[in-house]
Amino acid sequence: MNALKQVAGDVIDAAPAQAMPLAAQTTFQPPAVATPAALVQMAVQNGASMEQLEKLLALQERWEAGEARKAFTAAMAAFKLEPITIVKDKENKQYNSRYTSLGNLVQTVTPFLSKHGLSADWEIEQEPKLSVTCVLTHALGHSKRVRLDVPPDASGAKNAIQQIKSAITYAKSVTFESACGLASTDANFDDDGNAAGGVAAVTAVAGESIAAKMTEDFQAQLKACTVDSAAAALWATAGKALLATGDKKAYTGFRDQVVAHRTALRDGGVANV
């Protein structure tokens, strides 16, 4: 605000005295709060130059951006206080579990976002890699972006388009939860319950990475693999998913577990994961 006062002072001091009619000089009252918009109005009335107006307009833009950022932070704080309950509305028959579909997740959370002037949308890119970005925006314009790069979901008998759709569904769920600051340990897929190879979509929680949560779910699936071909198919999907997170430790750790499990299956036993 000191910068605003300095620029405003320069504008008013530099303006010719005759630029404002006498009547206006005697009746005009400066605003109680010296906002950039009010200072611009004052500068125009005082016959400021274009260069001076441009400085004030630039300050106005920065001021508005700061106000929007503060409003976003306040809205998110209020949103976090909402008693949001997300119901598991779908059944995954393959793994005998229930999960929350993407549609249910978004429809449940959106009214609470709207209540506080927030809205969420996604941007999807396919080059140079498939990526989904959730953009959480406040009514005043400030936004938060969360991006996730994912490989196409080649599990099952999906065609090329279905592989992309499944991966996008997975990424939408993860980025939406992360942008909203929600934490889930259950899958959030709006398909047959086997999106991205049946991997549970989870966001990072305090002290635990997405890769770590993914590995936990992969381990549960690996225990359920009673034939070598099933374990091999799981690794084909899990390996790509973990590699995409960039967590080398999680990738190599689960790879070694898969190798041990497959070896035990071929030997007629079951490995402990």
Secondary structure as UniProt FT lines:
FT   HELIX           2..14
FT   HELIX           17..19
FT   HELIX           22..27
FT   HELIX           36..45
FT   TURN            46..47
FT   HELIX           50..80
FT   STRAND          90..92
FT   TURN            93..96
FT   STRAND          97..99
FT   HELIX           102..115
FT   TURN            116..117
FT   STRAND          118..125
FT   STRAND          131..138
FT   TURN            139..140
FT   STRAND          143..149
FT   TURN            156..157
FT   HELIX           160..180
FT   HELIX           195..198
FT   TURN            206..207
FT   HELIX           210..223
FT   HELIX           228..245
FT   HELIX           248..266
FT   TURN            267..268
//
